[in-house]
Amino acid sequence: MCGKKKDALKRSQEELGLPYDQKFLVGCRYNEQQKNILVNKAEEIGFDVLGFLPPDREIAEKNLAGESLLTLSPGNPARKAAEEMLGRILSQI
């Protein structure tokens, strides 16, 4: 996340006056070094990184075909990562 995007995200959150105690970012297509950079940048603006979605061919194919991502196969790594992130959110409710 570059400085401009980081600032724009923080400004948008402030302008909207979102009444949430926690704010999350989800990263995708980051290597291990980049993941650490995103985590640090997120912390600077008061966001937690909820998780990372791995690059996924099935998602690309469904997007191009106009198909719902709700039909991803159960063993799909990106789907598993998204389900883990959802579980993290639900465990805090």
C-alpha positions as CSV (number, residue, x, y, z in Angstrom):
1,M,0.0,0.0,0.0
2,C,1.6,3.2,-1.1
3,G,1.5,6.4,1.0
4,K,-1.2,7.9,-1.2
5,K,-3.5,4.9,-0.9
6,K,-2.8,4.7,2.8
7,D,-3.7,8.4,3.3
8,A,-6.8,8.1,1.1
9,L,-8.0,5.0,3.0
10,K,-7.6,6.8,6.3
11,R,-9.3,9.9,5.0
12,S,-12.3,7.9,3.7
13,Q,-12.7,6.1,7.0
14,E,-12.6,9.4,8.9
15,E,-15.0,11.2,6.4
16,L,-17.5,8.4,6.6
17,G,-17.4,8.4,10.4
18,L,-17.7,4.6,10.4
19,P,-18.8,3.5,13.9
20,Y,-16.6,0.5,14.1
21,D,-14.0,-0.3,16.7
22,Q,-12.0,-2.5,14.4
23,K,-11.1,-2.0,10.8
24,F,-9.6,-4.7,8.6
25,L,-7.6,-5.0,5.4
26,V,-7.4,-8.1,3.3
27,G,-4.3,-8.5,1.2
28,C,-3.9,-10.5,-2.0
29,R,-1.0,-11.4,-4.3
30,Y,1.7,-10.3,-1.8
31,N,5.0,-12.2,-1.2
32,E,6.2,-12.7,2.3
33,Q,8.3,-9.4,2.4
34,Q,5.3,-7.4,1.0
35,K,3.0,-8.9,3.6
36,N,5.1,-7.5,6.4
37,I,5.1,-4.1,4.7
38,L,1.3,-4.2,4.4
39,V,0.9,-5.1,8.1
40,N,3.2,-2.2,9.1
41,K,1.3,0.3,6.9
42,A,-2.1,-0.9,8.2
43,E,-0.9,-0.5,11.8
44,E,0.1,3.1,11.0
45,I,-3.5,4.0,10.1
46,G,-5.2,1.9,12.8
47,F,-6.3,-1.1,10.7
48,D,-5.6,-4.8,11.3
49,V,-4.7,-7.1,8.5
50,L,-7.4,-9.8,8.6
51,G,-5.5,-12.1,6.3
52,F,-4.2,-12.7,2.8
53,L,-5.8,-14.3,-0.2
54,P,-3.4,-16.4,-2.3
55,P,-3.3,-15.9,-6.1
56,D,-5.9,-18.2,-7.5
57,R,-6.6,-19.4,-11.1
58,E,-10.2,-20.6,-10.3
59,I,-11.1,-17.0,-9.2
60,A,-9.7,-15.5,-12.3
61,E,-11.6,-18.0,-14.5
62,K,-14.9,-17.4,-12.7
63,N,-14.5,-13.6,-12.8
64,L,-13.9,-13.8,-16.6
65,A,-16.8,-16.1,-17.1
66,G,-19.1,-13.8,-15.0
67,E,-19.7,-16.6,-12.5
68,S,-20.3,-16.2,-8.8
69,L,-17.4,-16.7,-6.5
70,L,-19.8,-18.5,-4.1
71,T,-19.4,-21.5,-6.4
72,L,-15.6,-21.9,-5.7
73,S,-14.7,-25.5,-5.0
74,P,-14.6,-26.4,-1.3
75,G,-10.8,-27.2,-1.4
76,N,-10.0,-23.9,-3.1
77,P,-7.1,-22.2,-1.2
78,A,-8.5,-18.7,-1.5
79,R,-11.9,-19.9,-0.3
80,K,-10.3,-21.6,2.7
81,A,-8.4,-18.3,3.5
82,A,-11.7,-16.3,3.2
83,E,-13.5,-18.7,5.4
84,E,-10.7,-18.4,8.0
85,M,-11.0,-14.7,7.9
86,L,-14.8,-14.8,8.3
87,G,-14.3,-17.1,11.3
88,R,-12.0,-14.6,12.8
89,I,-14.6,-11.9,12.5
90,L,-17.4,-14.0,13.8
91,S,-15.4,-15.1,16.8
92,Q,-15.2,-11.5,17.9
93,I,-18.9,-10.8,17.8
